[in-house]
Amino acid sequence: MVFPQQDPLISQYMFGVPTFNPGAAGSSGMICATAINRQQWIGLPGAPVTTTFNVNAPVKLFGSQSGVGLMVRNDKAGFDSDISISLDYSYFFDIGPGQLGIGLSGGIINKTLDPTWIIPTGDVYVPPAGDPLIPENKESYVAFDLGLGAFYKTDRYYAGFSITHLNEPEIKYTKGTPYFSRHYYLTGGYSFTMTNPAFELKPSLLAFSDGRVMQLTLTSIVVYNKKAWGGVSYRSGDAIIGMIGFELFNGIRLGYSFDYSMTDLMKNTSGSHEFLINYCFEISTGRSPMKYKSVRFL
């Protein structure tokens, strides 16, 4: 019996918290768009390839501070090809020096299984038609998916807890009914100003569990002048990760990370690559509060 991963991994999680925690939607106070492409276990046939796009923004509904978001994800692994689309909503509370967001996500998962059968030679094998659980031909099913999250943020630190696949959506194939198990995420980070104020040290963590296994990622990043960063992570039982990034003059941030596997998989793969692009901006829709007595000053 094996328990494969269902949610895709993310090495640069500190830049993509809204992708797994709806409580973080709109928490930056700006409109933020983030795209992440992860190519896992390069060289291994059927290895996961994941592309995630998330956009979120703060809004005011009936005078209350809130946030909304949209996430689209395409995840391919082996014979599976999953497309997820979800909408996020978060409600903010001012608590102490920071803000707490309580969020809910709802959307759909379109799960497609397109198996390729390779029949070994010999007398001992199970033909495709005889497998009681795996469909013989291509099948697709759409299921409703829910998520829940809480995210607290101040100028110096943040912390969050979230649950994906809250309703454990079932995928009803003609043979068997697999389901997405609940996934639990705990994340947090802090920003230290170093002796030279141009440098910041930002340690962070991400703990993940699906109720059966647990995985912990510890990260340390050094940021220079809020424009460039580099760091290293350790993912328990899996890999050592190096990452770099920088911000362009127009505000677009680019990031890259490389996973060096410490398992036997490294015999068959050259590692994992992850690319990130992020852009945050503000839109002012109100009139200028300033008043002028003379057109000369317009």
N, C-alpha and C positions, 0 to 999 in steps of 0.2 A: 504494500500500500504506500502511495506517495501523496504528497500535498504540494502541488505546484503553485507558484505565485499567480494571483489573479489581477491585482492592481499592478501597473507597471512601476518600476523603480524610477527615482529621480535623484540625481546626485546634487544638483544645484537647488535643493529644496528651499533654501532661505530666500530665493528670489521668486519662488512660485508657490507660496503658502496657499493662495486662493484656489489652486488646482485640487487641493485635497481638504480644504477647510473653508466652508461657505461663510463662517463668521468673520473671515478676513476680507470679504468683498467690500471695497470702498474704504478700507481702513487707512490707506495712504493719504486720503483727502484729495486725491487727484484721479483723473481718468488714466488707468494703466492697462496697457496691452502687453501680453507676454506670450511668446511662442517658444516651445522647447521641442527639439528633435533629438531622440535618443536612439543610437544604433548599438545594441547590446551584443556582446560576444561575437565580434567581427570574425568571419571565417567559419563559423559554426552553422551548418545548414539548418534553416528554420528558426534561427535566432530572432528574438523580439526586436521589432522596429516600432517606435512609438513617436507620434507627433501630437502635441497638445497645444491648443490655443485658448487663452483666457483673456477676457477683457472685463474690467469691473470699474465702478465709479461710485462716488458718494452722491446721494440724493436726499431731498427733503420731501417726505410724504406727510401731509397734514401737519406740517410744522415740526415733525420729528426727524432726528438724524438717522439716516438709513444708508444702506449700500445695496447695489444690485450688480449682478455679474452674469456672464455667459461663458460656458466652457464647451469646447468641441475637441474630441480626442479620437484619433485613429490608432489602434493598437493591433499589430500583427505578430503572431507567434505560432510557428508550426503551421498546422492546418486551420488555425483560428484567425479570424479577422473581425475585430470588434470596432464599432463606431458608437461613441457616446456623445450625447448632447444634453446639457443640463443648464437650468437657470438657477441663480443664487439670489437670496435675499437675506440681508442682515440688519439687525436693529441695534443701535448703539446706546450705551449707557455711560455717563461720565462717572468714573469711580476713582477716587484718589487722584494721583498725578496723571492718570491715563484714561483710556477709553476701552470699554468691553463691548465686543460685538457678538451677538447671538444670531447664528445664521441657519438657514434651511435651504437645501438644494433639492430640485426635482427635475427629472428628465427621463430619457429613454436610453436603452442599450440595444443596439442591433447586433446580435451575435451570429456570425456565419461560420459554419464548419464545412470545409471542402477537403475531404480526406483523399489521399493518394495511397492506394493499397499496393504493397510489394509482397508478393507471395513467395516465401522461401521454398527451396527445393527440399524434398524429403517427405516423410510420411507424417511427421508430428507438427501440425500447425492448425490454426483455426481460420477457416475461410471467412471473408468479409461478411457473408450472409449469416454466418453462425455466431457473430459477436453480439451479445445481448444488450450492449450499452452504446456502442459507437455506431452512428449512422453509416450506411453503406455508400450513400450518395450525398451530394451537396445539399445542405439544409440551412435555413436562416430563421431566426426568431427575434421578435422585438418584445422587450420587457420594460416595465416601469421601474425606475430606480429613485431612491431617496437618500439624502445625506443630512447630517446635522453637525454643527460645530460651534465652538466658542473661542474667541480670540481677544486677548488683552494686550494693549500696546501703549508704551510711553515713549518719551524721547530717547531713553537709554536701553530699554529691554522690551521683549515681547514673549508671550507664552500662549499656546493654543492646544486645544484638544478637539478631536473630531472623529466622526464615525461615517464611513462610506458604506453603501449597500445596506442601509438601515433596515430595509424591508426584505432583505435576502431574496432578490428577484429570481424566479425560476425560469429556466430555459427549456421549453417543452419540445424536445426533439421526438421523432417517431420512435426512437429507441432511447429509453431513459430520460430523466429530467434532472440535469445538473443545475446547480444554483450558484450565485455569487454569495460567498459568506461575508459576514460583517468584517470590516477592517478598521482597526483602531489606530489613531495617530496622536502622538504627543510631541510637541515641538516647542523650542524656546531658544532665545539668544540674548546676548548682552553686548553693549558697545563700550569699550574702554578707550579713553584718550591717553595716548602714550606721552612720554617726556617731550618728544617733538610733537606739537599739536597737529602737524600735518598728517600724522599717522594715527590710525585707529586699529585696535585689535578687537575682532568680533568672533568670539566663540559661539557655537550653536550646537544643537542636537536635534535628532529626529528619531523617535522610537516608534516602531510599527509592530502590530500583531494582528493576526487573523483568528486568534483564539486557540491556535494550535502551536505556532512557533512565534518567536519574537526576534526582532532584529533592531540593532541600535547603531546609529551613525553619529559620530562625533566629528566636529569640524572646527577648524581655526583659520580665520581669514585676516589678513592685514590689508587695510585700505589706505591708499595714499591720496591725500587732497580730495577725497570723496570722488575721485575720477578713475582710479585704477586699483585693482585688487588681485591678490593671489593667496592661495592657501592649500591646505591638505585636509583630507578626511579619512576616517577609518570606519568601514562598515563591518560590523561583527560577523565573523564567519564567512566573509565574502571577498572584500577588496580594500585596497588602499587607493585613494582618489586624489588626484592633483587638479587644481582649477585655477584659471586666470580670467581676467575680464577688464574692460575699460569702458569709459563713457566718451562718446564722440561729442564734438562741439555743439551739435544740434540736440543733444540730450538723449540720444539713442544709446542704450547700453548693450554691449555684446559680451557673452561669456562662453567659456569652453571648459569642459572637464574630461578627464581620462581616467577610467577605472582599470586598475591592474589587479586581476583576479588572483587570489591566494589559494584557490581550490584546484582540483585536478582539471577543471575546465581550461586552465591556462595552457594545457598541452595541445589544445585544439582551437584556441582562439588567440587573437593578438590584442584583446582588450575591448573595452567599450568606450564609445565616444558620445558626448552630449553637447549640443549646441543650443545657446539661448540668445534671444533678442528681446529687449524690453524697452518700452517707451512710456513715460508718464507725462501728462500735461494738464493744464487747467484751462477751463473755458469760462469767461466772465460774461454773463447774460444780462446783468443789471445795468442801469444807467449810472453815470458818474455821480457821486454824492456831492461834488463840488458845485458851487453856484458862482456865477460871474455877474458883475454889475455893468460891465462894458464889453461890447463886442470886440474891442481892441485886444482883449486877453483870450479870445477864443482861439 
